[in-house]
């Protein structure tokens, strides 16, 4: 019997999985393998670790329905994979290509150990592979709109069906992943089956209308399932194209942003921690203000609502992510890396490419060509939570204040005693003063 291995990483699904599909086509028996190790960020953050445990259990269940099972090991992913490949005399090891520094080092180590037995598959974690389209003379697109045009012109692979049967060699033992308690009280449950149910129930046709409405909560909430590969970005884009309409088009645009960030990080891995476009920022340092922001105690209700949603769900509405990030990086003028680290500590969908590069976009150090953009929280509240329903949902101290007045509680007489006064005057303009001083 010929044997192949599939090293699952961030592609925890059976539907549209080119690595698994190719392994099954190449060998009579396949070992679906996942290695729990200490390096990747999703093992360190409790919310992602708990979600991952769900994903692995769901993947194992799906494989068992097809006659197979998931082999889970603990240790160094490369060492465990190479050891198992040698033990089974595997003809190949199949792996989805990643973009982070960690993923690129893992692939290089596997290549050194396995040589041409390593099969790396592109466009598994994204709809279009990083580097599939590039501008003349450059290795990646640094501006989104030209990338969007190139992405739309590019040929993309068609989704693959889930396998009907998976045969695993006898005698390959693994461990059961230990149950992990999430760090937040109300995070989503993980797994391909959960993600596909959520996708089927979501009304994509209303996305264009509702995606910025904080109270409506009309976004897809699929980002955790995309991050762990429970859902395929390629399959989602094809499904949206078949659906058609403004909502589907707007949703695909967000998936293209995801591909855009992945191709940036693939070409510039240091953008995970270093400014993509250095601006010479002299960041303000104030641990008390940082803590107030983290705890949702800034005195600006729309900011605090977003931060409290993050703490409770391990997820935050995309519009809230933008305005809370702008408040830290522009209004408080604190280093974007501090905010990015806090988000990664809590977000179930905490993805290095999307999280870090979105933070850099807001901070003005990333791919954005308008580094002076500042999102005023009061303007944002008026536009995206005009009646204050989102604030009242997440800031219970203000739940009794009707209408838009909830956004400016410091103007009320009497002022709410159990809610803090604003920690900074929006007119202080720390970011503008710092930039203007140079």
Protein Blocks (a to p, Z undefined) as FASTA:
>chain_A
ZZdddddfklccfbhpfklmmmmmmpmbdcddddddfkbmklmpmklmmmmmmmmmmmmm
mmmmnopacdddedjfklmmmmmmmmnopabdcddddfbfklmmmmmmmmmmnmmmbccd
ehklbmbdghkaccehiabdfbfklmmmmmmmpccdddddddfbdcddehiacddddddd
dfbfkbccedjklmmmmmmmpcfklmmmmmmmmklopagolmmmmmnomacfklmmmmmm
mngpjklmmmmmmmmmmmmmmmmmmmmmmlmmpcfbaghiacdddfklmmmmmnopnopa
klmmmmmmmmmnopacfklmmmmmmmmmmmnopafklmmmmmmmmmmklcfklmmmmmmm
mnopambfblkbccdfklmmmmmmmnommmmmmmmmlmmpgcjllmmmmlpccddfkbcc
dfbdfklommmmmmmmZZ
